[in-house]
Amino acid sequence: MGPSEIFVLIGFVLGTFMAGITGALFKPGEWYERLNKPSWRPPNRLFAPVWSLLYLTIGVSGWLVWREHGFRDAVGPFTAFTVQLILNAGWSAIFFGLRRIDFALLEIILLWLSVLTTVALFFFLNKMAAFLLVPYLVWVSFAVLLNFSVWRLNVVK
């Protein structure tokens, strides 16, 4: 692995962590603590380490596809990759910033679909890259259920 590949790897990892900045800007806070939540919700302290590991694997996944195919030969897969990062970044702002559980639920469903699309597209280019995204898909699936439960417990009358 040459210096340019290392530089691009660092870029991919930093880029994915940039999506997580909204999670640091829009924290749960008192509003979230007052909401009714399902008993199976993990403790808040678990989210940061899980997301950190996921952002690392998302970045490595993108890099693996880039290393093998470049950007030009993987426009569709990298479009899906970019869309899921944008949606990932938007969820915290919608849920915690705007306090819109309903809009966040719609947004996270779109996020789930974009992650699933990225996994499928990456699978045809680099199976390891797709495999690295599976824990992310599982976590977002769990997050959809959690968002739905919080919405049901607090918004649906």
trRosetta pair geometry for C-beta under 8 A, 3 or more apart (Angstrom, degrees):
i j d omega theta_ij theta_ji phi_ij phi_ji
1 5 4.7 -116 -165 86 85 137
1 6 6.1 104 141 -55 111 85
2 5 5.2 100 56 9 68 101
2 6 7.2 -127 106 -3 38 90
3 6 5.6 -56 -148 37 35 112
3 7 6.2 39 154 -23 68 105
4 7 5.5 -50 -147 34 34 115
4 8 6.4 32 154 -17 65 104
5 8 5.8 -54 -147 38 32 108
5 9 6.3 38 151 -23 65 105
5 67 6.2 52 -138 -113 110 109
6 9 5.5 -51 -147 34 32 115
6 10 6.5 34 153 -18 64 103
7 10 5.9 -54 -152 35 30 111
7 11 6.5 33 148 -21 62 107
8 11 5.3 -52 -150 36 35 118
8 12 6.4 38 153 -21 67 100
8 63 6.3 140 123 -131 93 97
8 66 6.2 -143 158 117 134 144
8 67 7.6 156 94 -73 137 81
9 12 5.8 -52 -150 34 31 110
9 13 6.4 25 155 -13 65 107
9 59 7.5 89 -174 147 60 103
9 60 7.2 22 -151 -110 97 63
9 63 4.7 56 -110 -138 68 154
10 13 5.9 -58 -146 40 31 107
10 14 6.0 27 157 -15 67 110
11 14 5.9 -56 -139 42 27 107
11 15 6.0 32 158 -24 63 110
12 15 5.6 -56 -147 35 26 115
12 16 6.6 22 158 -16 63 104
12 59 4.2 135 129 -167 86 81
12 60 7.2 138 110 -67 130 23
12 62 4.7 -174 -151 83 125 113
12 63 4.2 -146 26 -58 163 95
12 66 7.0 -154 -71 9 134 143
13 16 6.1 -55 -151 35 30 106
13 17 6.5 27 152 -15 64 107
13 55 7.4 91 -162 139 66 86
13 56 6.1 14 -138 -128 106 57
13 59 3.5 112 -94 145 50 161
13 60 7.0 32 -79 -50 96 66
13 63 7.6 -12 -39 -35 78 133
14 17 5.6 -57 -147 40 34 110
14 18 6.5 47 150 -32 65 98
14 59 7.5 99 12 -124 34 144
15 18 5.5 -45 -155 19 33 117
15 19 7.6 39 147 -21 58 93
15 59 6.6 141 57 -113 83 101
15 62 7.8 -72 75 75 128 158
15 85 7.2 -14 146 -151 94 159
16 19 5.8 -40 -166 19 44 114
16 20 7.4 39 141 -14 63 102
16 55 4.4 162 128 -166 107 81
16 56 7.5 -176 86 -64 136 18
16 58 4.5 155 -139 91 147 112
16 59 4.1 -128 11 -61 133 91
16 62 7.3 174 -55 9 117 134
16 85 6.5 -113 -117 -116 63 119
17 20 5.3 -52 -161 33 48 116
17 21 7.5 74 143 -44 65 80
17 52 8.0 27 -114 -131 100 65
17 55 5.0 95 -83 157 62 143
17 59 7.4 -11 -23 -52 80 136
18 21 5.7 -20 -164 -12 45 116
18 89 7.6 -17 122 -93 71 129
19 22 7.3 -43 172 15 46 102
19 55 7.0 -175 58 -120 102 110
19 85 4.5 -120 -79 -167 140 84
19 86 7.6 -104 -118 -69 108 22
19 88 4.6 36 167 93 131 116
19 89 4.2 -112 -150 -63 70 93
20 23 5.0 -39 -170 25 69 120
20 24 7.0 63 139 -15 78 96
20 51 5.8 136 -123 152 127 123
20 52 7.7 91 -152 -86 171 54
20 55 5.4 -53 -32 -77 134 147
20 88 7.7 -35 -69 141 58 114
20 89 7.6 -91 -42 -100 21 73
21 24 5.6 -56 -159 37 45 109
21 25 6.1 39 146 -18 74 108
21 89 7.3 11 49 -134 80 102
22 25 5.3 -55 -140 42 39 111
22 26 5.7 -5 171 20 76 107
22 89 4.9 116 -2 -169 132 68
22 90 7.1 36 76 -79 178 15
22 91 7.6 133 103 57 135 59
22 92 4.2 156 127 62 99 120
22 93 5.1 -66 -162 -41 130 92
22 97 7.8 -68 -171 -29 101 130
23 26 7.0 -64 -122 60 21 76
23 27 7.7 66 167 -91 53 58
23 47 7.7 -152 -169 141 132 119
23 48 7.8 162 136 -100 130 72
23 51 6.4 -32 60 148 178 171
23 92 4.7 -160 -86 -72 53 158
24 27 7.2 -2 -162 -65 28 92
25 92 7.3 118 63 118 82 129
25 93 7.5 6 88 -85 117 84
25 97 7.6 10 115 -77 97 119
26 92 4.4 150 71 147 116 96
26 93 5.4 170 -20 -92 156 44
26 95 7.6 128 134 70 131 73
26 96 3.9 141 154 87 101 115
26 97 4.1 -69 -115 -52 136 90
27 96 6.4 -174 80 178 15 152
28 31 7.7 -152 167 66 55 76
28 32 3.6 -91 -172 56 86 154
28 33 6.7 96 141 -43 110 75
28 44 6.0 -102 15 -121 153 129
28 96 6.1 -97 -94 -114 33 124
29 32 5.8 103 61 15 59 98
29 33 7.1 -111 120 -5 36 98
29 96 7.0 118 19 -162 104 106
30 33 5.4 -59 -146 38 35 113
30 34 6.3 33 158 -21 69 105
31 34 6.2 -63 -157 33 27 108
31 35 7.2 36 147 -33 61 99
31 96 7.7 140 73 -149 122 66
31 99 5.9 -74 160 -109 151 124
32 35 5.7 -43 -159 12 40 117
32 96 6.5 -26 -55 -114 126 91
35 101 8.0 139 -133 -75 146 139
35 150 6.0 30 150 -157 137 104
35 153 7.4 99 167 98 89 112
35 154 5.2 -35 -152 -78 96 149
36 150 7.4 162 86 -139 63 60
36 153 4.0 -130 100 151 113 120
36 154 5.4 174 40 -67 92 87
37 41 4.6 -25 156 -12 120 155
37 146 8.0 7 -157 -164 97 91
37 149 7.3 69 -159 116 53 110
37 150 5.8 -10 -111 -98 72 92
37 153 6.9 175 -85 71 19 158
38 41 5.4 130 68 -35 74 91
38 146 7.0 -127 32 -128 119 66
38 149 4.3 -24 -33 158 124 148
38 150 7.5 -97 -9 -60 85 63
38 153 7.0 -164 -55 -38 69 145
41 146 6.1 101 -110 -136 88 113
41 149 7.9 -155 -65 89 100 138
42 46 4.4 -69 151 55 126 149
42 47 7.2 147 93 -55 118 76
43 46 5.4 107 67 -10 73 102
44 47 6.1 -44 -167 9 47 115
45 48 7.2 -49 -166 25 42 104
46 49 6.7 -72 -163 46 41 99
46 50 5.9 33 154 -19 77 118
47 50 5.9 -66 -145 41 28 109
47 51 6.0 21 164 -15 69 112
48 51 6.0 -59 -141 41 25 106
48 52 6.2 30 158 -25 63 107
49 52 5.5 -51 -144 32 33 115
49 53 6.6 31 159 -15 65 103
50 53 6.1 -59 -155 38 30 107
50 54 6.3 26 151 -16 66 111
50 139 6.5 162 160 -128 121 141
51 54 5.4 -56 -143 41 35 113
51 55 6.1 38 158 -22 70 103
52 55 6.0 -51 -145 34 27 109
52 56 6.6 30 153 -19 60 105
53 56 5.7 -55 -154 34 32 114
53 57 6.5 23 154 -12 66 107
53 135 7.9 -49 121 119 109 146
54 57 5.9 -59 -147 41 33 105
54 58 6.1 37 154 -23 68 106
54 135 6.4 -140 -105 110 88 104
54 136 4.9 121 -157 -95 109 86
54 139 6.0 -80 -89 35 146 158
55 58 5.6 -50 -143 35 32 114
55 59 6.4 34 156 -19 63 105
56 59 5.9 -59 -154 36 28 111
56 60 6.4 23 154 -14 65 108
57 60 5.6 -52 -142 40 35 110
57 61 6.1 44 154 -27 65 105
57 132 4.5 -163 -179 179 98 98
57 133 7.2 175 132 -78 105 40
57 135 6.6 46 77 54 164 119
57 136 6.7 -159 88 -40 116 109
58 61 5.6 -54 -151 32 28 117
58 62 6.7 27 154 -16 62 104
58 85 7.6 140 156 -87 139 96
58 132 7.5 177 -79 131 28 105
58 133 6.7 72 -107 -105 68 81
58 136 5.8 84 -73 -78 100 154
59 62 6.0 -56 -152 35 31 108
59 63 6.3 30 153 -18 65 109
60 63 5.5 -57 -148 39 33 115
60 64 6.4 40 153 -26 66 101
60 129 8.0 -156 120 -118 68 70
60 132 5.9 -120 87 -168 103 161
61 64 5.9 -51 -151 27 29 112
61 65 7.0 23 154 -11 61 102
61 122 6.5 2 174 -153 107 160
61 129 4.4 110 -160 -160 72 73
61 130 7.5 119 -151 -56 116 19
61 132 4.1 -162 -77 84 103 125
61 133 5.2 87 -132 -51 166 91
62 65 6.0 -58 -156 37 34 107
62 66 6.2 34 150 -19 68 109
62 78 7.4 87 -147 -116 100 83
62 81 5.5 115 -105 -166 109 147
62 129 7.3 119 -57 -153 19 117
63 66 5.4 -55 -144 39 33 113
63 67 6.0 38 156 -25 68 105
64 67 5.8 -51 -144 32 28 113
64 68 6.6 12 161 -6 61 110
64 126 4.9 -172 134 133 108 157
64 128 5.9 -122 -170 90 161 103
64 129 4.1 -162 80 -75 124 102
64 132 7.4 132 10 11 142 143
65 68 6.2 -68 -150 44 29 101
65 69 5.7 -33 174 34 69 113
65 74 5.6 151 159 -167 112 170
65 77 6.1 -126 -176 122 154 141
65 78 7.4 -176 111 -69 133 87
65 81 7.8 -159 53 -59 150 150
65 122 5.6 -92 -73 -130 132 92
65 125 5.1 53 -132 112 97 136
65 126 5.2 -148 -87 19 65 128
65 129 4.9 87 -47 -135 89 171
66 69 7.0 -87 -126 60 17 71
66 70 6.3 42 -163 -117 60 22
66 71 6.5 6 -126 -58 92 68
66 74 7.4 -123 -89 48 48 141
66 78 7.8 74 -79 -89 87 124
68 125 6.5 148 89 164 127 92
68 126 5.4 146 26 -72 152 122
69 73 4.4 -127 178 89 90 112
69 74 4.4 88 112 -38 132 117
69 125 5.5 -53 -26 -160 147 123
69 126 7.7 -133 -12 -32 111 108
70 73 5.2 76 62 22 94 98
70 74 6.8 159 81 12 48 98
71 74 6.4 -92 -146 57 25 87
71 75 7.1 62 161 -84 67 61
71 78 5.9 -9 -141 -16 76 171
72 75 6.8 -4 -158 -53 30 94
74 77 4.5 -45 -180 49 97 114
74 78 5.3 94 115 -22 92 101
74 125 6.0 44 -110 -112 122 159
75 78 6.1 -68 -145 45 23 103
75 79 6.2 30 156 -27 64 106
76 79 5.6 -52 -147 29 28 113
76 80 6.7 25 156 -13 63 102
76 121 6.1 -144 119 -144 98 141
77 80 5.8 -55 -152 37 34 109
77 81 6.2 39 149 -23 66 107
77 118 6.8 96 -162 -141 73 64
77 121 3.9 -178 -102 136 87 124
77 122 5.7 121 -155 -69 128 62
77 125 6.1 -55 -42 -7 169 146
78 81 5.0 -45 -140 36 40 120
78 82 6.2 43 157 -21 66 101
79 82 5.9 -54 -149 36 29 109
79 83 6.3 32 152 -20 64 106
80 83 5.6 -53 -145 36 32 113
80 84 6.4 29 158 -18 65 104
80 114 5.9 179 -166 -165 78 78
80 117 4.6 -134 -145 114 136 109
80 118 4.4 -177 127 -79 112 74
80 121 5.5 133 34 21 149 148
81 84 6.2 -58 -152 34 26 106
81 85 6.7 24 152 -17 61 107
81 118 5.2 110 -80 -129 60 124
81 122 7.8 87 -72 -62 109 113
82 85 5.7 -56 -152 36 34 111
82 86 6.4 34 153 -19 67 105
83 86 5.7 -55 -149 36 32 111
83 87 6.3 27 155 -13 66 107
83 114 4.8 -132 110 -145 106 137
84 87 5.7 -54 -144 42 33 109
84 88 6.0 43 152 -27 65 105
84 111 6.3 95 -145 -154 72 67
84 114 3.9 -179 -80 123 82 113
84 115 5.0 112 -136 -72 139 63
84 117 7.8 -173 -55 58 116 96
84 118 5.3 -62 -11 -24 146 141
85 88 5.3 -49 -145 33 31 117
85 89 6.4 32 155 -19 64 103
86 89 5.8 -55 -151 35 30 110
86 90 6.4 28 152 -21 63 110
87 90 5.5 -57 -146 36 34 114
87 91 6.8 48 158 -41 65 93
87 107 6.3 178 -159 178 92 86
87 108 7.9 143 162 -105 108 35
87 110 5.6 -144 -131 107 143 99
87 111 4.0 -173 131 -91 125 82
87 114 5.6 135 21 33 146 149
88 91 6.4 -44 -159 5 29 112
88 111 6.0 116 -71 -139 58 124
89 92 7.5 -63 -176 29 37 99
89 93 7.4 22 144 -6 66 115
90 93 5.6 -68 -157 43 47 112
90 94 5.9 38 154 -19 81 110
90 107 5.9 -122 109 -169 114 139
91 94 5.9 -64 -150 39 30 106
91 95 5.8 12 164 -6 71 114
91 104 5.9 84 -157 -150 74 91
91 107 5.6 175 -98 115 73 124
91 108 5.6 68 -118 -78 126 88
91 111 6.3 -17 -58 -44 125 153
92 95 6.1 -60 -132 47 27 100
92 96 5.3 -18 -174 26 69 116
92 97 6.8 74 131 -16 65 100
93 96 7.3 -52 -102 58 12 79
93 97 4.2 -20 -160 22 51 141
93 98 6.7 49 145 -11 65 95
94 97 6.7 9 -34 51 12 95
94 98 5.2 -29 -148 36 41 121
94 100 5.5 -68 178 62 81 104
94 103 5.2 -123 -172 106 123 107
94 104 4.4 164 111 -83 110 80
94 107 5.4 119 39 8 165 158
95 98 7.5 52 2 53 9 81
95 99 7.4 31 167 -110 34 26
95 100 7.0 -99 -98 64 32 57
95 101 6.5 57 -134 -101 79 50
95 104 3.7 72 -75 -108 86 156
95 147 7.2 -95 -104 -122 133 109
96 99 7.1 10 -164 -75 19 59
98 103 7.0 -22 95 60 139 137
100 103 3.9 13 130 29 127 112
100 104 5.9 148 96 -21 72 87
101 104 5.6 -58 -145 40 28 115
101 105 6.4 36 153 -27 63 102
101 147 7.0 173 -165 -168 80 79
101 150 5.8 -132 -144 114 130 102
101 151 4.6 174 143 -94 114 77
101 154 6.3 99 6 77 169 121
101 155 5.5 -158 75 -37 126 132
102 105 5.8 -50 -154 26 30 113
102 106 7.0 25 151 -11 61 101
102 151 6.0 113 -84 -136 56 119
102 155 5.8 169 -57 -172 99 169
103 106 5.7 -53 -154 37 38 110
103 107 6.1 38 149 -20 69 109
104 107 5.4 -55 -144 40 33 114
104 108 6.1 30 158 -19 68 106
104 147 5.8 -136 119 -150 102 127
105 108 6.1 -54 -141 36 27 105
105 109 6.6 31 155 -21 60 103
105 144 7.7 89 -149 -151 70 67
105 147 4.9 170 -97 139 73 115
105 148 6.0 101 -134 -84 119 59
105 151 5.1 -1 -56 -51 141 153
106 109 5.8 -55 -154 31 31 113
106 110 6.8 30 150 -15 64 104
107 110 5.7 -56 -156 37 35 111
107 111 6.4 40 145 -23 67 103
108 111 4.9 -42 -145 33 42 120
108 112 6.4 49 152 -24 65 97
108 140 7.0 -171 -172 -169 93 90
108 143 6.0 -127 -163 120 138 105
108 144 5.3 -179 128 -96 115 72
108 147 5.2 128 37 14 156 166
109 112 5.6 -46 -149 31 33 114
109 113 6.6 34 150 -16 62 103
109 144 6.3 91 -84 -129 63 119
110 113 5.7 -53 -148 38 34 112
110 114 6.3 31 154 -17 66 107
111 114 5.8 -60 -148 39 30 108
111 115 6.3 29 155 -18 66 105
111 140 5.9 -136 121 -156 108 132
112 115 5.8 -54 -147 36 30 109
112 116 6.3 30 154 -18 64 107
112 137 7.5 90 -149 -148 72 71
112 140 5.1 175 -96 134 76 117
112 141 6.4 98 -130 -83 121 58
112 144 5.5 3 -55 -59 143 136
113 116 5.7 -54 -147 38 30 112
113 117 6.3 34 153 -21 64 106
114 117 5.5 -49 -145 36 33 115
114 118 6.3 37 153 -21 64 103
115 118 5.6 -52 -148 35 32 112
115 119 6.4 36 152 -20 65 102
115 133 6.7 -176 -172 174 89 114
115 136 6.0 -143 -154 122 132 105
115 137 5.1 174 134 -95 121 77
115 140 5.4 129 18 36 161 160
116 119 5.7 -50 -149 34 31 112
116 120 6.4 29 154 -17 64 106
116 137 6.2 97 -80 -130 65 122
117 120 5.8 -57 -149 38 30 110
117 121 6.2 23 157 -13 67 109
118 121 5.9 -58 -141 42 29 106
118 122 5.9 26 160 -16 66 111
118 133 6.2 -144 109 -156 106 163
119 122 6.0 -60 -143 41 24 107
119 123 6.3 38 154 -37 61 103
119 130 5.1 91 -164 -154 66 86
119 133 4.7 -154 -91 96 88 129
119 134 6.7 94 -129 -76 134 61
119 137 5.8 -8 -45 -55 147 140
120 123 5.6 -47 -154 17 29 119
120 124 7.6 22 155 -13 58 98
120 130 7.6 85 -73 -131 12 124
121 124 6.4 -58 -165 30 36 105
121 125 7.1 14 147 -3 65 113
122 125 5.6 -73 -152 47 42 104
122 126 6.1 -48 179 56 82 79
122 129 4.4 -119 179 110 122 109
122 130 4.2 168 99 -73 100 78
122 133 6.5 109 49 3 151 140
123 127 6.1 37 -150 -109 61 60
123 130 3.8 56 -78 -82 67 164
125 129 6.8 -25 87 51 96 140
126 129 3.9 63 91 6 111 116
126 130 6.9 166 90 -11 60 82
127 130 5.6 -54 -151 38 37 111
127 131 6.1 40 151 -23 69 106
128 131 5.4 -52 -144 37 34 115
128 132 6.4 39 154 -24 65 102
129 132 5.9 -51 -152 30 29 113
129 133 7.1 24 151 -16 59 106
130 133 5.9 -63 -160 34 36 110
130 134 7.3 54 145 -43 65 90
131 134 5.7 -30 -161 -4 41 118
132 135 7.7 -48 -180 23 40 97
132 136 8.0 32 134 -4 61 112
133 136 5.0 -57 -163 42 59 120
133 137 6.1 63 141 -25 81 100
134 137 5.5 -51 -146 35 36 113
134 138 6.4 37 154 -19 66 103
135 138 5.5 -52 -147 37 35 113
135 139 6.2 35 154 -19 67 105
136 139 5.8 -54 -145 37 29 109
136 140 6.2 26 156 -15 65 107
137 140 5.9 -55 -143 40 29 107
137 141 6.3 37 152 -25 62 105
138 141 5.5 -52 -151 32 30 117
138 142 6.6 31 150 -17 63 103
139 142 5.6 -51 -152 36 34 113
139 143 6.3 36 148 -21 66 106
140 143 5.2 -50 -144 38 37 116
140 144 6.5 48 151 -27 65 95
141 144 5.7 -46 -153 26 31 113
141 145 6.9 28 149 -13 61 102
142 145 5.8 -57 -156 37 35 110
142 146 6.3 33 148 -18 68 107
143 146 5.4 -52 -143 39 35 113
143 147 6.0 38 156 -20 67 104
144 147 5.8 -54 -145 38 28 110
144 148 6.2 30 154 -20 63 108
145 148 5.6 -54 -146 37 29 114
145 149 6.3 30 155 -20 64 106
146 149 5.7 -54 -147 35 30 111
146 150 6.4 28 156 -16 65 105
147 150 5.9 -55 -147 38 30 108
147 151 6.2 33 152 -20 64 108
148 151 5.6 -57 -149 37 29 114
148 152 6.2 28 154 -19 65 108
149 152 5.6 -54 -144 38 30 111
149 153 6.1 23 159 -14 65 111
150 153 5.9 -59 -141 43 28 107
150 154 6.0 -9 169 11 64 120
151 154 6.7 -83 -139 52 18 87
151 155 5.0 -35 -168 29 64 123
151 156 6.7 65 139 -20 74 97
152 155 7.3 -38 -73 49 12 82
152 156 5.0 -18 -139 23 50 130
153 156 7.9 38 -10 41 15 93
